[in-house]
Amino acid sequence: MKKHYGLRLIGILMILVCSLAVQVKANVLKNVGNVNTYTIQVGDKETFLSRDGSLAAPITTSTNVTLPGTYYVTQKDKSGEIQITCFTIPAPKVNQVWYIEKNSQLEEILKYGLDTYQEEMTFRFENGKYTIDTMKNLFSNQLDTLVMKYPKLYYSQYKLTVYGERNPKVVLKLEYGVQDKSRLTKDSVQVDKMINNTISSQITSKMTEVEREWKLVDYLARKITYGTNKAKTEHMMSGALIDTVAVCDGYAKSLMYFLNSVGIPTQIVEGMADGIPHAWNLVKLGGNYYHVDLTWGDQDSNHIGQYYNYINEKDSYMELSHIWDKTKYPKANNNALLSINTPTILEGVYRVETKQDWDNLKKQFSKDKMRERNIIFSNLSMNKWSLDKILQEIVQLAQDEIYYSSYYKYDCLVLNYKY
């Protein structure tokens, strides 16, 4: 519950601002541009590769990349510094008819079609007999797999027409939610530029993976406003990044693309929340998995989120409000990098372990000019923190009314306030 505390107590939304501490800027992103092929040299560097925002995968040996797409290679040397290399292998020319000798060819061809916003594609299956139901299931499964694997891909609906059963001809018609194909192409190019510009401006070579994650979570939470689900673009990365309006899958796709591009393996989780279909992310940090629900972390019109509620959470906490098929996803049950335990890497975030810590912090607050703070009062069961008393003390320090939100979790009281 968000409240106003001072001479009067009035329920009100607070503005919570969490920004990462300033770090020395380094040229972390190297953009190679268009190439026909690219060889990744690993050496003694920890290396992750992501294609078009797909799950960042570890690379342990030199690898030659030939498939079309935009790739990000994140490498960390022994000193802990990272370098990110971006390169693009352009898509081939359009085929009039795609000849399918084995079903495994279909994924790359359909990816090409979605990447280039093809409105109609014709296929000839050269080996085998297919019923209409078999063919429909084949295309449906492939399309569903693609949009989950590559967050930039999107289609609103499709129509499949099958001619014959043995070596059939198949015509696939696709719709994208935006009728103007030139706009889709233009938006795609703009999104690519925004991704590179954001990585260059927000990420530094000395950032740990946790710092990279929080920096991009913070960036997207500030940028995106939750939508009304009236426009198809709200489900797309272009809606989130260009229009700055998105619903849950627009948030999740954007975060997935960004984190994978900076070497943090991230996937989308599909499930239910508050009884309606919902999407969020599962992020791998320090070898363990954590849930990140940026939609629920960005709950007001000021792009401000209660990060300590829905960023880097365990299964046991998320299942209080979310439902998902746990057999499809890795377990998230580690405490190390839960948001409540994350090292203080955000400006204006403080951790209070004891009453003496709080006394020292109040002295610091009386001297600095910061008007927005977020405090984690730990060991609640032992310290018996009194929210009302703490608020009174803060108002005395501020000599002003304050806007605040508070909640309890993991034996902590989390207080966010502004004046």
MIDREN-440465 format. One record per residue: residue number from 0; residue in one letter; x, y, z of N, C-alpha, C in turn. Coordinates in steps of 0.05 Angstrom, whole numbers. Example, Ala and Ser with C-alpha at 12.3 -4.5 7.8 and 13.67 -1.06 7.14 Angstrom:
% residues 2
    n  res     n_x     n_y     n_z    ca_x    ca_y    ca_z     c_x     c_y     c_z
    0    A     264    -114     156     246     -90     156     264     -66     156
    1    S     257     -45     142     273     -21     143     258       1     157
***
This chain:
% residues 419
    n  res     n_x     n_y     n_z    ca_x    ca_y    ca_z     c_x     c_y     c_z
    0    M      17     -24       0       0       0       0      18      25       0
    1    K      12      44     -16      28      68     -18      14      91      -3
    2    K      29     105      14      17     125      32      32     151      32
    3    H      20     171      44      31     197      47      34     201      77
    4    Y      57     210      87      61     212     116      72     240     122
    5    G      59     253     141      68     280     149      48     291     168
    6    L      40     316     163      19     328     180      -7     314     175
    7    R     -11     303     151     -35     287     145     -26     261     133
    8    L     -43     240     136     -37     214     125     -57     209     102
    9    I     -47     209      77     -64     207      54     -53     185      36
   10    G     -69     166      27     -60     146       8     -52     159     -18
   11    I     -28     154     -28     -20     166     -52       3     150     -65
   12    L       6     151     -90      28     138    -104      53     153     -98
   13    M      74     138     -92     100     151     -89     117     148    -113
   14    I     136     165    -116     155     163    -138     181     151    -126
   15    L     186     127    -134     211     113    -125     231     114    -147
   16    V     253     125    -141     274     127    -162     298     111    -153
   17    C     305      91    -168     329      75    -162     348      77    -186
   18    S     370      90    -183     389      91    -205     416      81    -196
   19    L     429      68    -216     454      55    -209     476      77    -205
   20    A     493      71    -186     515      89    -181     531      93    -206
   21    V     542     118    -209     557     125    -233     583     108    -234
   22    Q     588      97    -257     612      82    -260     629      94    -283
   23    V     655      88    -282     672      99    -303     664      86    -330
   24    K     660     103    -350     651      94    -375     673      81    -391
   25    A     666      59    -404     686      44    -421     671      36    -446
   26    N     687      33    -467     675      25    -493     670      -5    -493
   27    V     647     -13    -483     642     -42    -479     632     -56    -504
   28    L     619     -41    -522     606     -53    -546     622     -47    -571
   29    K     629     -68    -585     642     -65    -611     623     -76    -632
   30    N     614     -58    -650     595     -66    -671     610     -71    -697
   31    V     611     -96    -705     626    -103    -730     610     -96    -755
   32    G     583     -96    -752     566     -91    -775     559    -116    -790
   33    N     554    -114    -816     546    -137    -832     570    -154    -841
   34    V     568    -180    -838     589    -198    -847     575    -223    -859
   35    N     590    -237    -876     579    -262    -887     581    -285    -867
   36    T     603    -286    -853     607    -306    -832     624    -293    -810
   37    Y     624    -305    -787     640    -294    -765     651    -316    -748
   38    T     677    -315    -742     689    -335    -725     694    -323    -697
   39    I     683    -336    -677     686    -328    -649     711    -342    -637
   40    Q     730    -326    -629     754    -336    -616     750    -335    -586
   41    V     752    -358    -573     747    -359    -545     771    -355    -528
   42    G     792    -370    -532     817    -369    -516     811    -376    -487
   43    D     820    -359    -469     815    -364    -440     793    -346    -429
   44    K     776    -335    -447     754    -318    -439     728    -333    -435
   45    E     713    -326    -415     686    -337    -411     668    -323    -432
   46    T     655    -340    -449     642    -329    -473     613    -338    -474
   47    F     595    -319    -480     567    -325    -484     558    -314    -511
   48    L     542    -329    -526     532    -321    -552     501    -321    -552
   49    S     490    -299    -562     461    -296    -565     455    -288    -594
   50    R     436    -302    -606     427    -295    -633     399    -283    -632
   51    D     396    -258    -641     370    -245    -641     356    -246    -614
   52    G     371    -243    -593     359    -242    -566     353    -269    -554
   53    S     361    -291    -567     356    -318    -557     373    -323    -532
   54    L     367    -345    -518     381    -352    -494     411    -352    -497
   55    A     425    -335    -482     454    -333    -484     466    -360    -477
   56    A     482    -371    -495     493    -398    -491     523    -396    -488
   57    P     535    -412    -469     564    -412    -466     578    -424    -490
   58    I     600    -411    -499     616    -421    -521     644    -428    -509
   59    T     653    -452    -513     678    -461    -501     700    -465    -521
   60    T     694    -466    -547     714    -469    -567     709    -450    -590
   61    S     729    -445    -606     725    -427    -629     702    -436    -646
   62    T     684    -418    -654     659    -425    -667     655    -407    -692
   63    N     648    -420    -714     643    -405    -739     613    -402    -742
   64    V     603    -377    -744     575    -371    -745     567    -364    -774
   65    T     547    -377    -784     539    -373    -812     509    -367    -816
   66    L     492    -374    -797     463    -369    -800     457    -339    -798
   67    P     436    -330    -813     429    -302    -812     419    -293    -785
   68    G     424    -268    -778     414    -258    -753     433    -237    -742
   69    T     425    -224    -720     442    -206    -706     452    -219    -680
   70    Y     478    -220    -677     490    -235    -655     504    -216    -636
   71    Y     504    -225    -610     520    -211    -590     537    -232    -576
   72    V     563    -226    -575     583    -243    -562     593    -228    -538
   73    T     588    -239    -514     597    -226    -489     620    -243    -478
   74    Q     643    -230    -475     667    -244    -465     678    -230    -441
   75    K     685    -247    -421     697    -236    -396     725    -248    -393
   76    D     744    -230    -388     771    -240    -385     777    -246    -355
   77    K     801    -254    -349     808    -264    -322     806    -241    -302
   78    S     808    -217    -310     806    -194    -291     777    -187    -285
   79    G     758    -199    -300     730    -194    -296     718    -173    -315
   80    E     735    -161    -332     724    -141    -351     710    -155    -374
   81    I     689    -143    -384     674    -154    -406     678    -138    -431
   82    Q     675    -151    -454     673    -139    -480     650    -152    -495
   83    I     634    -135    -508     611    -145    -523     615    -139    -552
   84    T     613    -159    -569     616    -155    -598     589    -161    -611
   85    C     581    -143    -629     556    -146    -644     563    -149    -673
   86    F     550    -168    -687     553    -171    -716     527    -181    -727
   87    T     522    -175    -753     497    -184    -766     504    -199    -792
   88    I     492    -222    -795     494    -237    -820     467    -233    -834
   89    P     467    -219    -857     442    -212    -870     427    -237    -880
   90    A     400    -234    -881     384    -256    -891     387    -259    -921
   91    P     384    -284    -932     386    -288    -961     362    -276    -976
   92    K     363    -278   -1002     341    -268   -1018     316    -287   -1015
   93    V     293    -275   -1020     268    -289   -1017     265    -311   -1037
   94    N     257    -335   -1029     250    -356   -1047     220    -355   -1054
   95    Q     213    -362   -1078     185    -363   -1085     171    -387   -1073
   96    V     186    -409   -1073     176    -434   -1062     198    -446   -1045
   97    W     191    -455   -1021     210    -469   -1003     206    -499   -1005
   98    Y     227    -513   -1012     225    -542   -1015     235    -555    -990
   99    I     218    -571    -977     224    -583    -951     229    -613    -955
  100    E     254    -621    -950     261    -649    -951     258    -663    -924
  101    K     262    -648    -903     258    -658    -876     248    -636    -858
  102    N     231    -643    -838     217    -624    -822     235    -605    -807
  103    S     259    -614    -801     278    -597    -786     286    -572    -801
  104    Q     282    -571    -827     288    -547    -843     268    -524    -837
  105    L     245    -531    -827     223    -512    -825     229    -489    -806
  106    E     243    -495    -784     247    -474    -764     262    -450    -776
  107    E     284    -455    -789     300    -432    -800     285    -417    -822
  108    I     269    -432    -838     254    -419    -859     232    -401    -848
  109    L     218    -412    -828     197    -396    -815     209    -372    -800
  110    K     232    -376    -788     245    -353    -775     252    -331    -795
  111    Y     261    -340    -818     267    -320    -840     241    -306    -847
  112    G     219    -321    -850     194    -308    -858     184    -288    -838
  113    L     186    -294    -812     178    -275    -791     197    -252    -789
  114    D     223    -257    -792     243    -236    -791     238    -215    -812
  115    T     230    -224    -835     227    -206    -858     198    -199    -864
  116    Y     180    -206    -846     152    -199    -847     139    -208    -874
  117    Q     145    -233    -881     132    -245    -904     102    -249    -899
  118    E      86    -241    -918      57    -243    -914      46    -269    -925
  119    E      61    -281    -944      52    -307    -955      77    -323    -962
  120    M      78    -348    -954     100    -366    -960      89    -392    -970
  121    T     102    -403    -991      93    -428   -1003     114    -450    -998
  122    F     105    -473    -990     123    -495    -983     116    -520   -1000
  123    R     136    -535   -1008     132    -561   -1020     146    -582   -1003
  124    F     130    -600    -992     142    -622    -976     147    -645    -995
  125    E     173    -653    -998     181    -671   -1019     182    -701   -1010
  126    N     180    -705    -984     182    -733    -974     161    -738    -953
  127    G     143    -756    -958     124    -764    -938      95    -757    -943
  128    K      78    -769    -926      50    -764    -927      41    -750    -901
  129    Y      25    -730    -904      17    -713    -881     -14    -710    -882
  130    T     -26    -714    -859     -54    -706    -857     -56    -676    -851
  131    I     -79    -665    -855     -82    -636    -850     -76    -630    -820
  132    D     -85    -647    -802     -81    -643    -774     -51    -644    -767
  133    T     -37    -663    -779      -8    -665    -775       6    -640    -784
  134    M      -2    -630    -807      11    -606    -818       5    -582    -801
  135    K     -20    -579    -792     -27    -557    -775     -11    -557    -749
  136    N      -8    -581    -737       7    -583    -712      36    -577    -717
  137    L      47    -585    -739      75    -580    -746      80    -550    -747
  138    F      64    -535    -762      68    -506    -765      62    -492    -738
  139    S      41    -500    -725      34    -487    -699      56    -489    -679
  140    N      67    -513    -676      89    -518    -657     114    -502    -664
  141    Q     120    -501    -690     144    -487    -699     141    -457    -694
  142    L     118    -446    -701     114    -417    -697     114    -410    -667
  143    D     102    -427    -651     102    -422    -622     130    -423    -611
  144    T     146    -442    -620     173    -445    -611     190    -420    -618
  145    L     186    -410    -642     202    -388    -652     197    -362    -636
  146    V     172    -356    -631     166    -331    -617     175    -332    -587
  147    M     178    -356    -576     188    -358    -549     219    -357    -549
  148    K     231    -367    -571     260    -369    -572     272    -342    -580
  149    Y     259    -327    -598     270    -302    -608     250    -280    -602
  150    P     256    -263    -582     237    -244    -571     228    -223    -590
  151    K     243    -218    -611     235    -197    -630     214    -206    -650
  152    L     211    -233    -652     191    -244    -671     163    -242    -660
  153    Y     144    -235    -678     116    -233    -670      98    -237    -694
  154    Y      76    -250    -690      54    -250    -710      28    -250    -695
  155    S       8    -238    -707     -18    -236    -693     -36    -260    -699
  156    Q     -34    -270    -724     -49    -294    -731     -39    -305    -758
  157    Y     -46    -329    -764     -38    -341    -789     -60    -359    -800
  158    K     -58    -364    -826     -77    -383    -840     -61    -402    -856
  159    L     -67    -428    -853     -53    -449    -867     -71    -463    -886
  160    T     -63    -466    -911     -78    -480    -931     -61    -503    -942
  161    V     -71    -527    -940     -56    -551    -948     -69    -564    -972
  162    Y     -53    -569    -993     -63    -582   -1017     -51    -610   -1019
  163    G     -68    -630   -1016     -59    -658   -1018     -47    -668    -992
  164    E     -42    -695    -991     -31    -708    -968      -3    -718    -973
  165    R       2    -729    -997      29    -739   -1003      44    -717   -1017
  166    N      68    -711   -1006      84    -689   -1017      67    -664   -1021
  167    P      54    -654   -1000      34    -632   -1003      47    -605   -1009
  168    K      31    -588   -1021      37    -560   -1023      23    -546   -1000
  169    V      37    -528    -987      26    -513    -964      30    -483    -968
  170    V       9    -468    -964      10    -439    -966       4    -427    -938
  171    L      23    -412    -928      21    -400    -902      18    -370    -906
  172    K      -4    -359    -894      -9    -330    -895      -6    -319    -866
  173    L      10    -298    -863      16    -287    -837       6    -258    -834
  174    E      -4    -252    -811     -11    -224    -804       5    -216    -779
  175    Y      12    -190    -778      31    -181    -758      20    -160    -739
  176    G      -5    -154    -741     -17    -134    -723     -13    -105    -733
  177    V       6    -101    -751      10     -76    -764       9     -81    -794
  178    Q      -9     -68    -808     -13     -74    -836       9     -63    -854
  179    D      21     -41    -846      42     -28    -862      68     -42    -858
  180    K      76     -58    -878     101     -74    -876     125     -55    -875
  181    S     124     -32    -888     147     -14    -888     151      -4    -859
  182    R     129       0    -844     132       9    -817     145     -13    -799
  183    L     137     -38    -804     149     -60    -789     179     -61    -794
  184    T     187     -58    -819     215     -59    -826     230     -36    -813
  185    K     218     -12    -815     231      12    -804     233       9    -774
  186    D     212       0    -760     213      -4    -731     234     -24    -723
  187    S     237     -45    -739     257     -66    -733     285     -54    -733
  188    V     291     -38    -753     317     -25    -755     321      -6    -731
  189    Q     300       9    -724     302      28    -702     307      13    -675
  190    V     293      -9    -672     297     -25    -647     326     -35    -645
  191    D     337     -44    -668     365     -54    -668     384     -31    -659
  192    K     379      -7    -669     396      16    -662     393      23    -632
  193    M     368      21    -623     363      28    -595     377       8    -576
  194    I     377     -18    -584     390     -38    -567     420     -32    -565
  195    N     432     -27    -588     461     -21    -587     467       5    -572
  196    N     451      26    -577     455      51    -563     452      48    -532
  197    T     432      32    -525     427      28    -496     450      12    -483
  198    I     459      -9    -496     482     -24    -485     506      -6    -483
  199    S     511      11    -503     534      28    -503     532      49    -481
  200    S     508      59    -476     505      81    -456     501      71    -428
  201    Q     491      47    -424     483      38    -397     503      18    -385
  202    I     518       3    -402     535     -19    -393     564     -11    -395
  203    T     579     -17    -374     608     -12    -374     623     -38    -372
  204    S     648     -37    -379     664     -62    -381     670     -74    -353
  205    K     668     -59    -332     674     -69    -306     649     -79    -290
  206    M     626     -77    -302     602     -86    -289     600    -116    -285
  207    T     592    -125    -262     586    -153    -258     560    -160    -272
  208    E     553    -185    -273     528    -193    -286     504    -182    -271
  209    V     506    -181    -244     484    -171    -228     480    -141    -233
  210    E     502    -126    -235     501     -98    -241     489     -93    -269
  211    R     497    -110    -288     485    -107    -315     455    -112    -314
  212    E     447    -133    -300     419    -139    -298     403    -116    -286
  213    W     412    -106    -263     397     -85    -250     397     -59    -266
  214    K     418     -53    -280     419     -29    -297     398     -30    -319
  215    L     395     -54    -331     376     -56    -354     348     -59    -343
  216    V     344     -72    -320     318     -73    -308     308     -44    -302
  217    D     326     -29    -290     320      -1    -283     314      16    -307
  218    Y     330      12    -328     326      27    -353     299      21    -365
  219    L     292      -4    -368     266     -11    -380     242      -3    -363
  220    A     245      -6    -337     223       3    -319     217      32    -322
  221    R     238      48    -326     234      77    -329     223      84    -357
  222    K     230      68    -376     223      74    -404     194      66    -411
  223    I     185      43    -401     160      31    -410     137      38    -391
  224    T     114      44    -403      89      48    -388      71      24    -395
  225    Y      58      14    -374      40      -9    -379      16       0    -396
  226    G       9     -17    -416     -11      -9    -436     -39     -19    -429
  227    T     -57     -16    -448     -85     -23    -444     -92     -48    -459
  228    N     -73     -60    -473     -77     -85    -489     -96     -80    -512
  229    K     -97     -55    -522    -114     -49    -545     -99     -50    -571
  230    A     -73     -46    -570     -57     -46    -595     -39     -71    -595
  231    K     -37     -84    -619     -20    -107    -622       9    -101    -616
  232    T      17     -76    -621      45     -68    -617      52     -70    -587
  233    E      33     -70    -569      39     -71    -540      50     -99    -533
  234    H      47    -118    -551      58    -145    -547      86    -148    -559
  235    M      96    -127    -572     120    -128    -588     142    -111    -575
  236    M     167    -118    -582     189    -102    -572     188     -73    -583
  237    S     178     -70    -608     176     -43    -619     157     -26    -603
  238    G     135     -38    -593     116     -23    -576     130     -14    -551
  239    A     145     -33    -538     158     -26    -513     180      -5    -516
  240    L     196      -8    -537     220       9    -539     215      34    -555
  241    I     198      33    -575     193      57    -592     169      73    -581
  242    D     147      59    -578     123      72    -568     123      75    -538
  243    T     141      61    -525     145      60    -496     119      52    -481
  244    V     103      35    -494      78      25    -482      78      -5    -488
  245    A      73     -21    -467      73     -50    -471      57     -64    -449
  246    V      48     -88    -455      36    -106    -435      58    -127    -427
  247    C      49    -147    -412      69    -165    -400      89    -177    -419
  248    D      80    -187    -442      99    -200    -460     117    -180    -474
  249    G     108    -155    -477     125    -135    -488     148    -128    -469
  250    Y     142    -126    -443     162    -123    -422     182    -147    -423
  251    A     170    -171    -422     187    -195    -419     205    -199    -443
  252    K     195    -194    -467     211    -197    -491     234    -177    -491
  253    S     228    -152    -484     249    -132    -484     271    -138    -464
  254    L     264    -146    -440     284    -153    -420     300    -178    -429
  255    M     286    -197    -440     300    -221    -450     321    -214    -471
  256    Y     314    -198    -490     333    -190    -511     357    -176    -499
  257    F     352    -156    -482     373    -140    -471     392    -158    -454
  258    L     381    -174    -436     398    -189    -418     414    -210    -432
  259    N     402    -224    -451     417    -243    -467     439    -230    -483
  260    S     434    -205    -492     454    -191    -508     478    -182    -492
  261    V     475    -181    -465     498    -174    -448     508    -198    -433
  262    G     502    -222    -443     513    -247    -432     500    -258    -408
  263    I     474    -251    -403     459    -262    -380     437    -279    -391
  264    P     439    -306    -388     419    -324    -399     391    -318    -388
  265    T     372    -312    -406     345    -304    -398     324    -316    -416
  266    Q     303    -327    -405     281    -338    -421     255    -327    -411
  267    I     234    -332    -426     207    -323    -419     192    -346    -406
  268    V     177    -339    -385     159    -358    -371     131    -351    -378
  269    E     115    -370    -387      87    -365    -392      70    -379    -370
  270    G      51    -364    -360      34    -375    -339      10    -358    -334
  271    M       2    -357    -309     -21    -341    -300     -13    -324    -276
  272    A     -25    -301    -274     -22    -284    -250     -48    -269    -246
  273    D     -58    -270    -222     -84    -258    -216    -106    -269    -234
  274    G    -103    -294    -242    -124    -308    -257    -124    -302    -287
  275    I    -104    -287    -297    -104    -281    -326     -77    -290    -337
  276    P     -75    -295    -364     -50    -303    -376     -28    -282    -371
  277    H      -4    -291    -366      17    -272    -359      44    -283    -369
  278    A      63    -265    -373      90    -272    -381     110    -257    -365
  279    W     132    -270    -357     153    -257    -343     179    -272    -350
  280    N     201    -266    -336     227    -278    -344     239    -295    -322
  281    L     255    -314    -331     272    -330    -313     301    -324    -322
  282    V     317    -314    -302     344    -304    -308     364    -322    -293
  283    K     386    -328    -306     407    -344    -293     430    -325    -285
  284    L     435    -324    -259     456    -308    -247     473    -324    -228
  285    G     499    -323    -232     516    -338    -214     510    -368    -214
  286    G     501    -378    -236     495    -407    -238     468    -415    -227
  287    N     452    -396    -217     426    -402    -206     404    -386    -220
  288    Y     379    -396    -218     357    -383    -232     340    -366    -213
  289    Y     330    -344    -224     313    -325    -209     291    -315    -227
  290    H     267    -311    -215     245    -300    -230     248    -269    -230
  291    V     242    -257    -253     240    -228    -256     214    -221    -270
  292    D     196    -209    -256     171    -200    -268     171    -169    -269
  293    L     182    -159    -291     185    -130    -295     158    -116    -296
  294    T     138    -130    -307     111    -118    -308     100    -112    -280
  295    W     102    -131    -263      93    -127    -235     112    -109    -219
  296    G     136    -106    -229     155     -88    -215     153     -60    -224
  297    D     137     -55    -245     134     -28    -257     104     -22    -256
  298    Q      94     -14    -233      65     -14    -229      51      13    -231
  299    D      66      34    -236      51      60    -237      59      76    -262
  300    S      45      98    -266      48     113    -290      75     128    -292
  301    N      90     129    -270     116     142    -270     138     123    -277
  302    H     131      99    -286     151      78    -293     167      70    -268
  303    I     155      72    -245     169      66    -220     160      39    -211
  304    G     178      22    -202     171      -5    -194     179     -11    -165
  305    Q     166     -29    -152     174     -39    -127     193     -63    -132
  306    Y     218     -56    -139     236     -76    -149     240     -99    -129
  307    Y     239     -93    -103     245    -114     -84     222    -133     -81
  308    N     201    -129     -95     179    -149     -95     181    -170    -117
  309    Y     189    -162    -140     187    -180    -163     212    -183    -180
  310    I     235    -173    -170     260    -177    -185     277    -196    -170
  311    N     286    -217    -184     303    -238    -172     289    -252    -148
  312    E     269    -267    -154     253    -281    -134     255    -311    -138
  313    K     248    -325    -116     248    -354    -116     220    -365    -125
  314    D     220    -391    -132     194    -404    -138     174    -400    -115
  315    S     184    -404     -90     165    -404     -67     152    -377     -63
  316    Y     165    -355     -71     153    -329     -68     135    -324     -92
  317    M     144    -330    -116     128    -324    -140     102    -340    -140
  318    E     102    -365    -130      78    -381    -131      56    -371    -113
  319    L      62    -351     -96      41    -339     -80      21    -324     -98
  320    S      30    -315    -121      13    -299    -139      14    -308    -168
  321    H      33    -325    -175      37    -334    -203      34    -364    -205
  322    I      24    -373    -228      22    -401    -234      36    -407    -260
  323    W      52    -428    -261      65    -436    -286      71    -466    -285
  324    D      76    -478    -308      82    -506    -309     111    -511    -301
  325    K     116    -520    -277     143    -521    -266     159    -543    -280
  326    T     146    -561    -294     162    -582    -308     176    -571    -333
  327    K     168    -547    -342     179    -536    -366     203    -518    -361
  328    Y     208    -510    -336     228    -490    -330     246    -499    -307
  329    P     271    -489    -307     289    -496    -285     278    -485    -258
  330    K     286    -498    -237     277    -489    -210     293    -464    -202
  331    A     279    -447    -188     291    -423    -177     288    -424    -146
  332    N     309    -433    -132     306    -437    -104     331    -427     -88
  333    N     347    -410    -100     371    -400     -87     367    -373     -75
  334    N     380    -368     -52     376    -343     -37     397    -322     -44
  335    A     419    -329     -55     443    -312     -57     437    -285     -69
  336    L     423    -284     -92     419    -259    -106     390    -250    -107
  337    L     374    -260     -87     347    -249     -85     350    -219     -82
  338    S     330    -204     -92     331    -175     -91     336    -165     -63
  339    I     325    -178     -43     328    -170     -16     356    -174      -6
  340    N     372    -192     -19     399    -197     -12     420    -186     -30
  341    T     411    -173     -52     429    -162     -72     448    -141     -59
  342    P     474    -143     -64     492    -122     -54     482     -94     -63
  343    T     488     -74     -47     478     -47     -52     492     -36     -77
  344    I     479     -40    -100     491     -29    -124     473      -7    -136
  345    L     452       0    -121     434      21    -130     437      45    -113
  346    E     440      68    -126     442      93    -110     416      97     -95
  347    G     419     104     -70     396     110     -53     383      86     -41
  348    V     397      62     -42     387      38     -29     405      32      -5
  349    Y     393      27      18     409      23      42     398      -2      57
  350    R     417     -16      70     410     -39      85     416     -34     115
  351    V     396     -38     132     399     -34     161     397     -60     175
  352    E     419     -68     188     419     -94     202     413     -91     232
  353    T     421     -68     244     418     -64     273     407     -36     278
  354    K     399     -32     303     390      -6     312     412      15     309
  355    Q     437       6     314     460      24     311     464      32     282
  356    D     460      14     264     461      20     235     441      42     229
  357    W     417      40     239     396      60     234     403      87     246
  358    D     415      87     270     423     113     282     445     126     264
  359    N     464     109     255     485     120     238     474     131     211
  360    L     454     116     201     443     124     175     427     150     178
  361    K     414     154     200     399     179     204     418     202     205
  362    K     441     199     217     461     220     218     470     227     189
  363    Q     474     206     173     482     210     145     460     225     130
  364    F     435     217     135     412     230     121     410     259     128
  365    S     417     266     152     414     294     161     435     312     147
  366    K     455     300     135     476     316     122     473     316      91
  367    D     464     294      79     463     294      50     437     307      40
  368    K     436     311      14     413     325       2     395     306     -13
  369    M     399     280     -11     383     261     -26     354     261     -16
  370    R     335     263     -34     307     266     -26     291     240     -31
  371    E     305     220     -42     291     194     -47     309     172     -37
  372    R     297     154     -21     313     133      -9     297     107      -7
  373    N     311      85      -6     299      59      -4     315      43      17
  374    I     301      35      38     315      23      61     305      -5      66
  375    I     323     -24      70     316     -51      77     323     -55     106
  376    F     303     -57     123     307     -62     152     307     -92     156
  377    S     330    -104     161     333    -133     163     327    -142     192
  378    N     326    -169     195     323    -182     221     298    -170     236
  379    L     276    -170     222     252    -158     233     243    -173     259
  380    S     245    -199     259     236    -214     283     252    -208     307
  381    M     277    -201     303     295    -195     326     293    -165     334
  382    N     294    -148     314     295    -119     319     268    -106     325
  383    K     246    -120     316     219    -109     321     216     -81     310
  384    W     224     -77     285     223     -51     273     194     -40     273
  385    S     191     -15     281     164      -2     282     162      17     258
  386    L     146      11     239     143      28     215     135      56     223
  387    D     115      58     241     105      84     249     127     102     261
  388    K     143      89     279     165     104     291     186     113     271
  389    I     192      95     253     212     101     232     202     125     215
  390    L     177     124     207     166     146     191     167     172     206
  391    Q     160     172     231     162     197     247     190     208     247
  392    E     210     190     250     238     199     251     246     210     224
  393    I     237     198     202     244     208     175     231     235     170
  394    V     206     239     179     193     265     175     208     287     191
  395    Q     218     280     214     233     299     230     259     307     216
  396    L     272     287     204     297     292     189     292     309     164
  397    A     270     302     150     264     316     125     253     343     129
  398    Q     240     347     153     226     372     158     206     378     136
  399    D     193     356     127     174     358     105     156     333     106
  400    E     134     334      91     118     311      87     132     291      68
  401    I     126     266      70     139     246      53     118     228      40
  402    Y     125     217      17     109     197       3     124     171       6
  403    Y     110     150      12     124     125      18     108     100      10
  404    S     122      78       7     109      52       6     125      33      24
  405    S     112      13      35     126      -6      52     114     -34      49
  406    Y     130     -54      54     120     -81      54     140     -99      69
  407    Y     131    -123      76     146    -141      92     151    -167      76
  408    K     176    -176      77     183    -202      64     210    -212      75
  409    Y     213    -238      75     239    -250      83     250    -238     109
  410    D     233    -234     129     240    -223     155     252    -195     152
  411    C     242    -180     133     252    -153     129     228    -134     126
  412    L     232    -109     133     214     -87     127     228     -71     105
  413    V     214     -67      82     225     -52      60     210     -26      58
  414    L     224      -4      60     212      23      60     223      39      37
  415    N     206      50      21     214      67      -1     200      94       3
  416    Y     215     116       3     202     142       7     215     164      -9
  417    K     199     186     -11     208     210     -26     196     234     -12
  418    Y     210     256     -12     198     281      -2     207     305     -19
***
